[in-house]
Amino acid sequence: MTGTLERTIVRGPHGNTTFAEHQFEPAQIRLMVVDAHPLVRWALTQIAADQPDLVNVGEAADAADAVTFAFAATPDVITIDCALPDGAAWQLARSLRDKYEDMGIVMLGEASDETLLKALDCGASAFVSKAAPIREVVSAIRHAAASASGFSAAGLSAALRRRREASERMALSPREHQILLLLHDGLSVPEIAAQLFVSLSTAKTYVARLYDKLGARNRAQALMTAVRLGMFEAHQSTAVAV
C-alpha cells in the first residue's frame, strides 16, 4: 500500500508555527504532543520516531494551541502534560473528549492517586507517570489509539480501592448528603435553613458537622474533597437509576 503525504504542525522555538511534510503509512498512529517543556516535546517525538507504528503530527506548548492544532492535525492520540502552565490540562482533556469521542487521550504527570483519578474522571484513555519506562508510554499510546473510551493506568485498582475506603470512612448520612448538594448548588446557610425548614442555628450545626467529617474548613475545601471522593457521581448514578 502506498503511503500518503501529509503536513505536520510544529511550534518553533520562538513561538512561530511551521509545517513539515511526511510520508507515512495509513496504519500508523497519528500522535500529537502537548507539553510546556521543549525538551519533553522533543523526547516524545523521538520516541514516536523510533516506533514503526507511530508518527508525530503536531506539537503544542499550551491548551489554547492544542485545541487549534488538534482540529488541524486530526491526531489519533494526544498526550497532555498534567501540569500545563495555564492550569488547563484537565479542562483541555475534558473538552477534547466531549468533542472527539474517538480520540485517544494520554495524561502524563507525577504519579499520585489524585492525579491518576483526575485523569480517569476527565475522560482520558490512559495515565502514565513521567517517570515510567519508555515502553509504558508507548503502550499507553497504543492502548489509547485502540480504545479511546477505555482507561489504562498502572496502580488503577489500588487507587480506586483507596478512594472507596476513604469514601466509606467519610460516609455521609442522608441529611449530610443533602446539605452537601445544597452547598454545591451555591445556597447560603440561611437559604439552606429555609430550604430544609429548620432554624438558622440548626443549619449552621449541619454544615459544621459536614465540614468536620470531610476535614474541611470551608465550602470550597468540602466540595473539593467530595469531588475527589466521587460523592457527586454516586448521587448522579442514583438519580439516573431512579
C-alpha positions in Angstrom: 0.0 0.0 0.0 1.4 3.4 -0.9 1.9 5.9 1.9 0.3 9.3 2.0 1.9 12.7 2.1 0.6 15.0 5.0 1.7 18.1 6.8 2.9 18.2 10.4 2.3 21.3 12.6 5.3 22.2 14.7 5.7 25.0 17.2 9.1 26.7 16.6 11.5 27.9 19.4 10.3 31.5 19.2 6.6 30.7 19.0 6.3 30.6 15.3 4.3 27.8 13.6 6.0 25.7 10.9 4.9 22.8 8.8 6.8 19.8 7.7 5.7 17.2 5.2 6.0 13.5 6.0 5.4 10.3 4.1 3.8 7.6 6.3 1.6 4.6 6.1 -2.1 4.8 6.8 -1.8 2.2 9.6 0.4 4.4 11.7 -1.0 6.1 14.9 -1.0 9.9 14.5 0.4 11.4 17.7 0.2 14.9 19.0 2.2 16.1 22.0 1.1 18.9 24.4 3.8 19.9 26.9 5.2 23.2 28.0 8.8 22.0 28.0 10.5 21.8 24.6 12.8 19.0 25.9 9.8 16.8 26.8 8.1 17.5 23.5 11.4 16.6 21.7 11.7 13.4 23.7 8.2 12.3 23.0 8.6 13.0 19.2 11.8 10.9 19.3 10.0 8.1 21.0 7.4 8.2 18.2 10.1 8.3 15.6 11.6 5.1 17.0 8.3 3.2 16.7 7.2 1.9 13.3 3.5 2.4 14.1 3.7 6.0 15.5 4.1 9.3 13.7 4.2 12.7 15.2 1.7 15.1 13.6 1.8 18.1 15.9 3.1 19.8 19.0 1.7 22.5 21.3 3.0 24.2 24.4 -0.3 25.2 25.9 -4.0 24.3 25.9 -5.0 27.1 23.5 -2.6 25.9 20.8 -3.6 22.3 21.5 -7.2 23.0 20.6 -6.3 24.7 17.4 -3.7 22.1 16.4 -5.9 19.1 17.3 -8.5 20.4 14.8 -5.9 21.0 12.1 -3.8 17.8 12.6 -6.6 15.4 13.5 -4.4 13.1 15.7 -5.4 9.6 16.7 -3.8 10.2 20.1 -2.8 13.3 22.0 -0.5 13.3 25.1 -1.2 16.1 27.6 1.1 17.2 30.4 -1.0 17.3 33.6 1.0 20.4 34.8 0.4 22.8 31.9 1.4 26.3 32.9 -2.0 27.7 32.2 -3.6 25.2 34.6 -6.0 23.9 31.9 -4.8 20.4 31.4 -7.9 18.8 32.8 -10.3 21.2 31.1 -8.5 20.5 27.8 -8.8 16.8 28.2 -12.5 17.0 29.1 -13.2 19.4 26.1 -11.3 17.2 23.7 -13.2 14.1 24.9 -16.5 15.8 24.5 -15.6 17.0 21.0 -13.7 14.0 19.7 -15.0 10.8 21.3 -12.7 8.6 19.2 -9.5 10.5 20.0 -7.1 8.8 22.4 -6.0 11.0 25.3 -2.9 10.1 27.4 -2.3 12.2 30.5 1.4 12.4 31.6 2.3 13.6 35.1 3.6 13.0 38.6 2.4 9.6 40.0 -0.3 10.1 42.7 -3.8 8.8 43.4 -5.2 12.2 43.0 -3.7 12.8 39.5 -4.5 9.3 38.3 -8.1 9.6 39.4 -8.4 13.0 37.8 -7.3 11.5 34.5 -9.9 8.8 34.9 -12.7 11.3 35.8 -11.9 13.7 32.9 -12.4 11.1 30.3 -8.7 10.3 29.4 -7.8 7.0 27.9 -4.7 6.5 30.0 -2.5 8.0 32.6 1.3 7.5 32.7 3.8 8.7 35.2 6.6 10.9 33.7 9.0 8.6 35.5 7.6 5.5 33.7 9.8 3.5 31.3 9.5 4.3 27.6 7.8 1.0 26.8 5.0 2.0 29.3 4.5 5.3 27.5 4.3 3.6 24.1 2.0 1.0 25.4 -0.4 3.7 26.8 -0.4 5.5 23.4 -1.2 2.2 21.6 -4.0 1.5 24.1 -5.4 5.0 23.6 -5.5 4.5 19.9 -7.2 1.2 20.1 -9.6 2.0 22.9 -10.2 5.7 23.4 -13.1 5.2 25.8 -11.3 2.7 28.0 -8.8 3.7 30.7 -5.4 2.3 31.5 -3.0 3.2 34.3 -0.5 1.4 36.5 -1.9 1.2 40.0 -5.5 2.0 39.0 -7.1 -0.8 41.1 -5.2 0.2 44.2 -6.1 3.9 43.7 -9.8 3.1 43.3 -9.7 0.9 46.4 -8.1 3.6 48.4 -10.7 6.1 47.2 -13.5 3.7 48.0 -12.1 3.1 51.5 -11.7 6.9 52.1 -15.3 7.5 50.9 -16.6 4.7 53.2 -14.8 6.3 56.2 -16.4 9.6 55.4 -19.8 8.1 54.5 -22.5 10.8 54.9 -25.9 10.5 56.4 -28.8 11.3 54.1 -29.1 14.7 55.8 -25.4 15.4 55.4 -25.5 14.5 51.8 -28.5 16.8 51.3 -26.5 19.6 52.9 -23.5 18.8 50.6 -25.7 19.0 47.5 -27.2 22.3 48.6 -23.7 23.8 49.2 -22.7 22.5 45.7 -25.7 24.4 44.3 -24.4 27.6 45.8 -27.0 28.1 48.6 -26.0 30.1 51.6 -26.5 28.8 55.2 -29.7 30.9 55.7 -31.0 29.6 52.3 -30.3 26.1 53.4 -32.2 26.7 56.6 -35.2 27.9 54.6 -34.9 25.0 52.1 -34.9 22.4 54.9 -37.5 24.3 57.1 -35.0 24.3 60.1 -33.7 27.2 62.2 -30.5 29.0 61.2 -28.6 27.6 64.2 -29.6 24.1 63.2 -28.5 24.7 59.6 -25.1 26.0 60.9 -24.7 22.9 63.0 -25.4 20.6 60.0 -22.8 22.5 57.9 -20.2 22.5 60.7 -20.6 18.7 61.2 -20.3 18.1 57.4 -17.1 20.2 57.3 -15.7 18.3 60.3 -16.4 14.9 58.6 -14.8 15.9 55.4 -11.8 17.5 57.2 -12.7 20.9 55.6 -12.5 24.4 56.9 -14.8 26.0 54.3 -17.2 25.3 51.5 -14.5 25.2 48.8 -12.5 22.6 50.7 -15.6 20.5 51.4 -16.6 20.5 47.7 -13.1 19.6 46.6 -13.0 16.7 49.0 -16.4 15.5 47.8 -15.3 15.7 44.2 -12.1 13.7 44.9 -14.1 11.0 46.7 -16.7 10.8 43.9 -19.6 11.7 46.2 -21.4 13.7 43.5 -21.0 10.8 41.0 -22.7 8.5 43.4 -25.7 10.9 43.7 -25.9 11.2 39.9 -25.8 7.4 39.4 -28.7 7.1 42.0 -30.7 9.8 40.2 -30.3 8.1 36.9 -31.2 4.7 38.3 -34.4 6.2 39.8 
